[in-house]
Amino acid sequence: MVDNATQIDLAWLVGKMRIGVTAGASAPEVLVQSVIDRLKECGAKSVRTLEGVEEHVAFPLPKGLSKFQTAGSSSQSNA
């Protein structure tokens, strides 16, 4: 498990023919892409997406913060 692409240890890749990358629903796509880009820099020849169950998960703001988002959104739309 890595928090960013720079944490990939090249020793992990020695002798490997295939490497799988998975991410949780809360992982930003930019993080996943940076890991894939780093693996390509390290010699990955191809990348393919395998079928799986695609989840559409929304993470609502806590109640105390959601009223600020609504207020901020309406003031920005009037600008």
Secondary structure as GFF3:
##gff-version 3
##sequence-region A 1 79
A	DSSP	three_ten_helix	5	7	.	.	.	ID=ss1
A	DSSP	three_ten_helix	10	13	.	.	.	ID=ss2
A	DSSP	alpha_helix	29	41	.	.	.	ID=ss3
A	DSSP	alpha_helix	63	77	.	.	.	ID=ss4
###
